[in-house]
């Protein structure tokens, strides 16, 4: 068994949840925030049999879209305001980690 941690954009979370239900993929959804943009995103925790990992990865890939966002680097390292141009970053589709599961129990 594997544990998949998938960080996706909030805009993609509802469609991805729906796909998981349709495909009988059990998942837990967490409201998270990115360390860089400090904006909300969604992290799914999925416990899945080894032979279904590639199917789940494909579902995540299909449902997660790349978007461009602008960040204002407005505070300098000394904490004073700076006038600088917003910086464009490309966010997503999804950031996915696959971990081995030593033991799984469902009581
Ligand atoms: P954030 O940390 O808010 O990052 C949002 C986007 O900002 C990133 O998109 C990337 O394009 C950019 N970015 C992040 N750190 C940067 C830096 N130090 N310098 C320049 N640009 C930077 P994604 O790479 O698609 O990441 C989307 C979200 O996935 C992240 O939101 C974070 O919540 C999560 N994530 C990404 N890599 C991770 C990792 N190695 N470990 C844990 N979470 C990660």
Backbone and ligand atoms as CSV (ligand in chain L), in Angstrom:
chain,resi,resn,atom,element,x,y,z
A,1,UNK,N,N,0.838,-1.200,0.000
A,1,UNK,CA,C,0.000,0.000,0.000
A,1,UNK,C,C,0.873,1.249,0.000
A,2,UNK,N,N,0.352,2.322,-0.597
A,2,UNK,CA,C,1.064,3.607,-0.641
A,2,UNK,C,C,0.159,4.708,-0.075
A,3,UNK,N,N,0.838,5.771,0.401
A,3,UNK,CA,C,0.120,6.972,0.816
A,3,UNK,C,C,0.482,8.067,-0.182
A,4,UNK,N,N,-0.538,8.615,-0.815
A,4,UNK,CA,C,-0.316,9.707,-1.770
A,4,UNK,C,C,-0.730,11.008,-1.108
A,5,UNK,N,N,0.179,11.976,-1.133
A,5,UNK,CA,C,-0.144,13.340,-0.677
A,5,UNK,C,C,-0.151,14.210,-1.919
A,6,UNK,N,N,-1.281,14.803,-2.222
A,6,UNK,CA,C,-1.385,15.606,-3.447
A,6,UNK,C,C,-1.832,17.024,-3.094
A,7,UNK,N,N,-0.951,18.008,-3.377
A,7,UNK,CA,C,-1.292,19.419,-3.149
A,7,UNK,C,C,-1.820,19.973,-4.461
A,8,UNK,N,N,-3.071,20.431,-4.440
A,8,UNK,CA,C,-3.683,20.978,-5.658
A,8,UNK,C,C,-4.249,22.365,-5.356
A,9,UNK,N,N,-4.555,23.094,-6.403
A,9,UNK,CA,C,-5.152,24.411,-6.205
A,9,UNK,C,C,-6.620,24.252,-5.796
A,10,UNK,N,N,-7.096,25.167,-4.968
A,10,UNK,CA,C,-8.485,25.098,-4.496
A,10,UNK,C,C,-9.472,24.995,-5.658
A,11,UNK,N,N,-9.155,25.691,-6.756
A,11,UNK,CA,C,-10.075,25.702,-7.916
A,11,UNK,C,C,-10.259,24.319,-8.535
A,12,UNK,N,N,-9.297,23.423,-8.326
A,12,UNK,CA,C,-9.376,22.084,-8.908
A,12,UNK,C,C,-9.907,21.046,-7.918
A,13,UNK,N,N,-10.053,21.439,-6.657
A,13,UNK,CA,C,-10.324,20.449,-5.601
A,13,UNK,C,C,-11.697,19.775,-5.736
A,14,UNK,N,N,-12.727,20.547,-6.082
A,14,UNK,CA,C,-14.075,19.965,-6.139
A,14,UNK,C,C,-14.173,18.914,-7.254
A,15,UNK,N,N,-13.621,19.245,-8.418
A,15,UNK,CA,C,-13.664,18.297,-9.545
A,15,UNK,C,C,-12.852,17.045,-9.230
A,16,UNK,N,N,-11.728,17.242,-8.535
A,16,UNK,CA,C,-10.889,16.086,-8.195
A,16,UNK,C,C,-11.597,15.194,-7.166
A,17,UNK,N,N,-12.236,15.808,-6.175
A,17,UNK,CA,C,-13.014,15.028,-5.192
A,17,UNK,C,C,-14.057,14.170,-5.893
A,18,UNK,N,N,-14.737,14.777,-6.856
A,18,UNK,CA,C,-15.804,14.081,-7.603
A,18,UNK,C,C,-15.215,12.878,-8.353
A,19,UNK,N,N,-14.071,13.088,-8.985
A,19,UNK,CA,C,-13.407,12.001,-9.727
A,19,UNK,C,C,-13.006,10.863,-8.787
A,20,UNK,N,N,-12.518,11.217,-7.589
A,20,UNK,CA,C,-12.133,10.175,-6.629
A,20,UNK,C,C,-13.361,9.335,-6.259
A,21,UNK,N,N,-14.485,9.995,-6.008
A,21,UNK,CA,C,-15.704,9.262,-5.627
A,21,UNK,C,C,-16.159,8.355,-6.776
A,22,UNK,N,N,-16.173,8.889,-7.984
A,22,UNK,CA,C,-16.591,8.110,-9.166
A,22,UNK,C,C,-15.716,6.877,-9.375
A,23,UNK,N,N,-14.436,6.987,-9.017
A,23,UNK,CA,C,-13.483,5.894,-9.249
A,23,UNK,C,C,-13.196,5.061,-7.999
A,24,UNK,N,N,-14.036,5.245,-6.967
A,24,UNK,CA,C,-13.883,4.514,-5.707
A,24,UNK,C,C,-12.476,4.651,-5.113
A,25,UNK,N,N,-11.977,5.884,-5.133
A,25,UNK,CA,C,-10.689,6.187,-4.494
A,25,UNK,C,C,-11.010,6.887,-3.175
A,26,UNK,N,N,-10.570,6.303,-2.054
A,26,UNK,CA,C,-10.840,6.905,-0.737
A,26,UNK,C,C,-9.829,8.004,-0.456
A,27,UNK,N,N,-10.318,9.164,-0.071
A,27,UNK,CA,C,-9.405,10.292,0.138
A,27,UNK,C,C,-9.864,11.160,1.303
A,28,UNK,N,N,-8.909,11.820,1.938
A,28,UNK,CA,C,-9.185,12.828,2.965
A,28,UNK,C,C,-8.679,14.157,2.444
A,29,UNK,N,N,-9.512,15.175,2.609
A,29,UNK,CA,C,-9.196,16.491,2.045
A,29,UNK,C,C,-8.826,17.448,3.185
A,30,UNK,N,N,-7.672,18.081,3.062
A,30,UNK,CA,C,-7.229,19.048,4.081
A,30,UNK,C,C,-7.152,20.438,3.465
A,31,UNK,N,N,-7.595,21.444,4.236
A,31,UNK,CA,C,-7.417,22.837,3.810
A,31,UNK,C,C,-6.007,23.248,4.222
A,32,UNK,N,N,-5.164,23.574,3.244
A,32,UNK,CA,C,-3.760,23.896,3.529
A,32,UNK,C,C,-3.401,25.253,2.912
A,33,UNK,N,N,-2.195,25.711,3.192
A,33,UNK,CA,C,-1.720,26.969,2.605
A,33,UNK,C,C,-0.317,26.756,2.086
A,34,UNK,N,N,-0.025,27.353,0.940
A,34,UNK,CA,C,1.324,27.266,0.384
A,34,UNK,C,C,2.271,28.153,1.172
A,35,UNK,N,N,3.473,27.661,1.406
A,35,UNK,CA,C,4.460,28.424,2.163
A,35,UNK,C,C,4.952,29.649,1.414
A,36,UNK,N,N,4.913,29.620,0.107
A,36,UNK,CA,C,5.450,30.719,-0.695
A,36,UNK,C,C,4.391,31.794,-0.942
A,37,UNK,N,N,3.272,31.403,-1.543
A,37,UNK,CA,C,2.206,32.386,-1.848
A,37,UNK,C,C,1.374,32.712,-0.611
A,38,UNK,N,N,1.401,31.845,0.390
A,38,UNK,CA,C,0.591,31.988,1.607
A,38,UNK,C,C,-0.904,32.046,1.278
A,39,UNK,N,N,-1.253,31.439,0.156
A,39,UNK,CA,C,-2.655,31.373,-0.260
A,39,UNK,C,C,-3.178,29.967,0.007
A,40,UNK,N,N,-4.487,29.849,0.107
A,40,UNK,CA,C,-5.095,28.546,0.377
A,40,UNK,C,C,-4.868,27.581,-0.776
A,41,UNK,N,N,-4.579,26.327,-0.437
A,41,UNK,CA,C,-4.626,25.252,-1.419
A,41,UNK,C,C,-5.217,24.030,-0.724
A,42,UNK,N,N,-5.317,22.928,-1.431
A,42,UNK,CA,C,-5.970,21.737,-0.871
A,42,UNK,C,C,-5.011,20.560,-0.960
A,43,UNK,N,N,-4.883,19.828,0.139
A,43,UNK,CA,C,-4.046,18.630,0.134
A,43,UNK,C,C,-4.930,17.411,0.348
A,44,UNK,N,N,-4.831,16.457,-0.580
A,44,UNK,CA,C,-5.558,15.200,-0.449
A,44,UNK,C,C,-4.613,14.129,0.107
A,45,UNK,N,N,-5.106,13.360,1.074
A,45,UNK,CA,C,-4.392,12.189,1.600
A,45,UNK,C,C,-5.128,10.966,1.066
A,46,UNK,N,N,-4.413,10.111,0.367
A,46,UNK,CA,C,-5.047,8.947,-0.264
A,46,UNK,C,C,-4.268,7.688,0.093
A,47,UNK,N,N,-4.916,6.761,0.749
A,47,UNK,CA,C,-4.315,5.442,0.994
A,47,UNK,C,C,-4.792,4.519,-0.115
A,48,UNK,N,N,-3.856,3.887,-0.831
A,48,UNK,CA,C,-4.259,3.136,-2.032
A,48,UNK,C,C,-3.359,1.915,-2.248
A,49,UNK,N,N,-3.936,0.855,-2.800
A,49,UNK,CA,C,-3.163,-0.345,-3.120
A,49,UNK,C,C,-2.112,0.003,-4.175
A,50,UNK,N,N,-0.968,-0.700,-4.110
A,50,UNK,CA,C,0.146,-0.412,-5.039
A,50,UNK,C,C,-0.288,-0.427,-6.507
A,51,UNK,N,N,-1.135,-1.400,-6.872
A,51,UNK,CA,C,-1.476,-1.529,-8.297
A,51,UNK,C,C,-2.460,-0.463,-8.789
A,52,UNK,N,N,-2.932,0.407,-7.873
A,52,UNK,CA,C,-3.846,1.480,-8.302
A,52,UNK,C,C,-3.178,2.865,-8.272
A,53,UNK,N,N,-1.901,2.905,-7.872
A,53,UNK,CA,C,-1.210,4.196,-7.750
A,53,UNK,C,C,-1.200,4.933,-9.091
A,54,UNK,N,N,-0.874,4.230,-10.170
A,54,UNK,CA,C,-0.776,4.908,-11.481
A,54,UNK,C,C,-2.141,5.442,-11.929
A,55,UNK,N,N,-3.231,4.726,-11.612
A,55,UNK,CA,C,-4.577,5.214,-11.956
A,55,UNK,C,C,-4.870,6.515,-11.205
A,56,UNK,N,N,-4.519,6.525,-9.912
A,56,UNK,CA,C,-4.770,7.722,-9.098
A,56,UNK,C,C,-3.927,8.895,-9.610
A,57,UNK,N,N,-2.677,8.616,-9.965
A,57,UNK,CA,C,-1.805,9.678,-10.493
A,57,UNK,C,C,-2.409,10.269,-11.774
A,58,UNK,N,N,-2.972,9.419,-12.605
A,58,UNK,CA,C,-3.574,9.884,-13.865
A,58,UNK,C,C,-4.797,10.765,-13.585
A,59,UNK,N,N,-5.606,10.363,-12.610
A,59,UNK,CA,C,-6.788,11.166,-12.240
A,59,UNK,C,C,-6.344,12.542,-11.746
A,60,UNK,N,N,-5.312,12.560,-10.891
A,60,UNK,CA,C,-4.820,13.839,-10.355
A,60,UNK,C,C,-4.287,14.707,-11.490
A,61,UNK,N,N,-3.512,14.086,-12.383
A,61,UNK,CA,C,-2.912,14.821,-13.512
A,61,UNK,C,C,-3.989,15.447,-14.401
A,62,UNK,N,N,-5.031,14.665,-14.712
A,62,UNK,CA,C,-6.102,15.152,-15.599
A,62,UNK,C,C,-6.898,16.303,-14.973
A,63,UNK,N,N,-7.017,16.293,-13.631
A,63,UNK,CA,C,-7.897,17.262,-12.965
A,63,UNK,C,C,-7.174,18.516,-12.469
A,64,UNK,N,N,-5.838,18.534,-12.570
A,64,UNK,CA,C,-5.081,19.646,-11.982
A,64,UNK,C,C,-4.500,20.530,-13.078
A,65,UNK,N,N,-4.847,21.783,-13.024
A,65,UNK,CA,C,-4.470,22.694,-14.105
A,65,UNK,C,C,-3.384,23.673,-13.661
A,66,UNK,N,N,-2.569,24.052,-14.627
A,66,UNK,CA,C,-1.520,25.042,-14.376
A,66,UNK,C,C,-2.106,26.445,-14.513
A,67,UNK,N,N,-1.775,27.315,-13.551
A,67,UNK,CA,C,-2.251,28.708,-13.626
A,67,UNK,C,C,-1.117,29.654,-13.262
A,68,UNK,N,N,-1.202,30.853,-13.829
A,68,UNK,CA,C,-0.188,31.847,-13.499
A,68,UNK,C,C,-0.732,32.799,-12.448
A,69,UNK,N,N,0.106,33.118,-11.474
A,69,UNK,CA,C,-0.288,34.075,-10.436
A,69,UNK,C,C,0.823,35.092,-10.260
A,70,UNK,N,N,0.449,36.237,-9.746
A,70,UNK,CA,C,1.437,37.286,-9.513
A,70,UNK,C,C,1.645,37.484,-8.014
A,71,UNK,N,N,2.897,37.594,-7.613
A,71,UNK,CA,C,3.239,37.816,-6.212
A,71,UNK,C,C,3.868,39.194,-6.108
A,72,UNK,N,N,3.433,39.938,-5.101
A,72,UNK,CA,C,4.040,41.256,-4.880
A,72,UNK,C,C,5.135,41.135,-3.842
A,73,UNK,N,N,6.391,41.278,-4.232
A,73,UNK,CA,C,7.468,41.241,-3.235
A,73,UNK,C,C,7.543,42.586,-2.543
A,74,UNK,N,N,6.546,42.868,-1.659
A,74,UNK,CA,C,6.349,44.229,-1.147
A,74,UNK,C,C,7.119,44.552,0.124
A,75,UNK,N,N,7.602,43.525,0.832
A,75,UNK,CA,C,8.297,43.785,2.099
A,75,UNK,C,C,9.770,43.395,1.962
A,76,UNK,N,N,10.641,44.293,2.293
A,76,UNK,CA,C,12.073,44.000,2.210
A,76,UNK,C,C,12.494,43.162,3.399
A,77,UNK,N,N,13.736,42.686,3.380
A,77,UNK,CA,C,14.223,41.843,4.483
A,77,UNK,C,C,14.261,42.611,5.800
A,78,UNK,N,N,14.334,43.970,5.752
A,78,UNK,CA,C,14.333,44.761,6.996
A,78,UNK,C,C,12.917,45.122,7.423
A,79,UNK,N,N,11.916,44.678,6.637
A,79,UNK,CA,C,10.536,44.908,7.024
A,79,UNK,C,C,9.953,46.202,6.496
A,80,UNK,N,N,10.718,46.987,5.711
A,80,UNK,CA,C,10.182,48.234,5.181
A,80,UNK,C,C,9.551,47.981,3.810
A,81,UNK,N,N,8.574,48.815,3.461
A,81,UNK,CA,C,7.867,48.635,2.195
A,81,UNK,C,C,8.780,48.950,1.015
A,82,UNK,N,N,8.658,48.163,-0.058
A,82,UNK,CA,C,9.451,48.405,-1.257
A,82,UNK,C,C,8.507,48.520,-2.444
A,83,UNK,N,N,8.821,49.368,-3.395
A,83,UNK,CA,C,8.026,49.483,-4.610
A,83,UNK,C,C,8.683,48.604,-5.671
A,84,UNK,N,N,8.152,47.386,-5.885
A,84,UNK,CA,C,8.736,46.559,-6.937
A,84,UNK,C,C,7.626,45.895,-7.740
A,85,UNK,N,N,7.975,45.505,-8.951
A,85,UNK,CA,C,7.000,44.916,-9.864
A,85,UNK,C,C,6.552,43.549,-9.346
A,86,UNK,N,N,5.259,43.206,-9.515
A,86,UNK,CA,C,4.823,41.851,-9.154
A,86,UNK,C,C,5.588,40.804,-9.988
A,87,UNK,N,N,5.825,39.675,-9.366
A,87,UNK,CA,C,6.563,38.591,-10.029
A,87,UNK,C,C,5.564,37.498,-10.415
A,88,UNK,N,N,5.701,37.012,-11.663
A,88,UNK,CA,C,4.781,35.968,-12.131
A,88,UNK,C,C,5.304,34.583,-11.738
A,89,UNK,N,N,4.432,33.751,-11.123
A,89,UNK,CA,C,4.810,32.360,-10.841
A,89,UNK,C,C,3.765,31.433,-11.462
A,90,UNK,N,N,4.230,30.286,-11.914
A,90,UNK,CA,C,3.315,29.284,-12.470
A,90,UNK,C,C,3.016,28.272,-11.374
A,91,UNK,N,N,1.745,28.162,-11.031
A,91,UNK,CA,C,1.340,27.271,-9.938
A,91,UNK,C,C,0.678,26.020,-10.503
A,92,UNK,N,N,1.072,24.887,-9.951
A,92,UNK,CA,C,0.424,23.618,-10.313
A,92,UNK,C,C,0.936,23.059,-11.626
A,93,UNK,N,N,0.148,22.159,-12.152
A,93,UNK,CA,C,-1.039,21.472,-11.753
A,93,UNK,C,C,-1.076,20.924,-10.341
A,94,UNK,N,N,-0.287,19.885,-10.008
A,94,UNK,CA,C,-0.348,19.281,-8.682
A,94,UNK,C,C,1.066,18.922,-8.231
A,95,UNK,N,N,1.282,19.001,-6.912
A,95,UNK,CA,C,2.539,18.541,-6.317
A,95,UNK,C,C,2.218,17.258,-5.560
A,96,UNK,N,N,2.823,16.152,-5.978
A,96,UNK,CA,C,2.402,14.843,-5.473
A,96,UNK,C,C,3.571,14.072,-4.861
A,97,UNK,N,N,3.350,13.546,-3.673
A,97,UNK,CA,C,4.334,12.700,-2.998
A,97,UNK,C,C,3.717,11.303,-2.852
A,98,UNK,N,N,4.529,10.270,-3.092
A,98,UNK,CA,C,4.061,8.889,-2.899
A,98,UNK,C,C,4.962,8.241,-1.844
A,99,UNK,N,N,4.354,7.804,-0.739
A,99,UNK,CA,C,5.120,7.242,0.379
A,99,UNK,C,C,4.730,5.788,0.619
A,100,UNK,N,N,5.679,4.958,1.039
A,100,UNK,CA,C,5.322,3.585,1.401
A,100,UNK,C,C,4.550,3.571,2.726
A,101,UNK,N,N,3.604,2.674,2.841
A,101,UNK,CA,C,2.823,2.542,4.093
A,101,UNK,C,C,3.275,1.271,4.796
A,102,UNK,N,N,3.759,1.407,6.028
A,102,UNK,CA,C,4.238,0.236,6.762
A,102,UNK,C,C,3.069,-0.635,7.225
A,103,UNK,N,N,2.006,0.025,7.680
A,103,UNK,CA,C,0.864,-0.721,8.197
A,103,UNK,C,C,-0.397,0.088,7.985
A,104,UNK,N,N,-1.498,-0.587,7.677
A,104,UNK,CA,C,-2.788,0.095,7.518
A,104,UNK,C,C,-3.839,-0.695,8.285
A,105,UNK,N,N,-4.563,-0.015,9.153
A,105,UNK,CA,C,-5.652,-0.654,9.892
A,105,UNK,C,C,-6.883,0.222,9.740
A,106,UNK,N,N,-8.026,-0.427,9.611
A,106,UNK,CA,C,-9.287,0.308,9.576
A,106,UNK,C,C,-10.221,-0.377,10.550
A,107,UNK,N,N,-10.344,0.172,11.750
A,107,UNK,CA,C,-11.141,-0.488,12.814
A,107,UNK,C,C,-12.594,-0.103,12.739
L,1,LIG,P1,P,3.326,27.693,-2.578
L,1,LIG,O1,O,4.440,27.382,-1.642
L,1,LIG,O2,O,2.446,28.844,-2.221
L,1,LIG,O3,O,3.993,27.950,-4.014
L,1,LIG,C1,C,3.213,28.430,-5.100
L,1,LIG,C2,C,4.067,28.527,-6.346
L,1,LIG,O4,O,5.078,29.523,-6.132
L,1,LIG,C3,C,4.818,27.253,-6.715
L,1,LIG,O5,O,3.987,26.419,-7.484
L,1,LIG,C4,C,6.013,27.783,-7.474
L,1,LIG,O6,O,5.669,28.091,-8.811
L,1,LIG,C5,C,6.292,29.108,-6.770
L,1,LIG,N1,N,7.321,28.992,-5.744
L,1,LIG,C6,C,7.277,28.301,-4.593
L,1,LIG,N2,N,8.405,28.490,-3.876
L,1,LIG,C7,C,9.162,29.323,-4.588
L,1,LIG,C8,C,10.451,29.905,-4.381
L,1,LIG,N3,N,11.161,29.656,-3.272
L,1,LIG,N4,N,10.940,30.729,-5.347
L,1,LIG,C9,C,10.229,30.984,-6.448
L,1,LIG,N5,N,9.009,30.485,-6.704
L,1,LIG,C10,C,8.480,29.658,-5.792
L,1,LIG,P2,P,4.047,24.834,-7.312
L,1,LIG,O7,O,5.482,24.390,-7.403
L,1,LIG,O8,O,3.082,24.242,-8.282
L,1,LIG,O9,O,3.580,24.519,-5.824
L,1,LIG,C11,C,2.212,24.639,-5.434
L,1,LIG,C12,C,2.061,24.356,-3.957
L,1,LIG,O10,O,2.470,23.000,-3.720
L,1,LIG,C13,C,2.972,25.174,-3.055
L,1,LIG,O11,O,2.388,26.441,-2.782
L,1,LIG,C14,C,3.071,24.305,-1.810
L,1,LIG,O12,O,1.884,24.410,-1.033
L,1,LIG,C15,C,3.116,22.910,-2.425
L,1,LIG,N6,N,4.482,22.441,-2.631
L,1,LIG,C16,C,5.248,22.593,-3.730
L,1,LIG,N7,N,6.437,22.000,-3.579
L,1,LIG,C17,C,6.430,21.452,-2.352
L,1,LIG,C18,C,7.377,20.687,-1.604
L,1,LIG,N8,N,8.605,20.365,-2.097
L,1,LIG,N9,N,7.050,20.298,-0.352
L,1,LIG,C19,C,5.840,20.617,0.171
L,1,LIG,N10,N,4.884,21.314,-0.495
L,1,LIG,C20,C,5.175,21.736,-1.732
